Amino acid sequence: MGKKDLWRQWIREDGGENLTDQQLLEALLEVGHIQNPPELAKKLIAHYCTVWNVLTSKISELVTVQGLAERTAIFLSAVGNLYAREESRRERTVAVTCPERAARLLIPRFRGLTAEAVFAIYLDSFLVPASIELINTGQSTSAQLDIFPMLCKAAESGCADIIVAHNHPTADPAPSGNDLAATETLRKNLAPIGARLLDHIIVARETYVSLAAEGKLDTLDESGNYKITAAREVSPWSPTPVTGRE
């Protein structure tokens, strides 16, 4: 049995669940009739760390990897875009009921980043994501928590709740004093427009800390799930520019 047939058999049996990222990427390259899949898969994982980072990278970045032709970069980018579209559709149908589900949505967005970044999940009254947006990126040890655009988005969309998240590239998800202060500033500024800061998730590689779970936000019930509040109307309000440091 050839290697290509072996990959197909393994993927057929369990969807590739037991393959490493490098093996899964190699299988994808084999199916795509790419030359020298083992060596190329090894280079890509060494450079991007995960399959997700490979598939969601720009074509202009992918072609800088030695031995990766533009047609291969286009192929990988197309696969990544198809997955991202389907994942986006799925995210908009599944309620974010607890910190674990929020982290599951957010962790992939931080993989491979060497600088801090801030994301926000905007949720309707049933905790279903209306959108997940990148707020901004910063440096290796800090990022600005730009409160103003989040307030504007909440006011315009009428979303009931917001989950904010940022990463610590140092691999320690423990919140700093600045993280706690920025969380409280955002919580207070959301209140006048009838929106609620549901959680602040701090991601460090594959681990995370939920400030709601840590008791810094009173948004969890006794079972550890986010409390659902009644649907509300966003009050007419013109936010004043306010920022907090992460």
Buried (B, 14 or more C-beta within 10 A) or exposed (E): EEEEEEBBEBBEEEEBEEBEBBBBBBBBBBBBEBEEBBEBBBBBBEBBBBBBBBBBBEBEEBBEBEEBEEEBBEBBBEBBEEBEEEEEEEBEEEBBBBBEBBBBBBBBBBBBBEEBBBBBBBBBBEBBBBBBEEBBBBEEEBBBBBBEBBBBBBBEBBBBBBBBBBBBBEEEBEBBEEBBBBBBBBBEBBEEBBBBBBBBBBBBBEEBBBBBBBEBBEBBEEEEBBEBBEEBEBEEEEBEEBEBBB
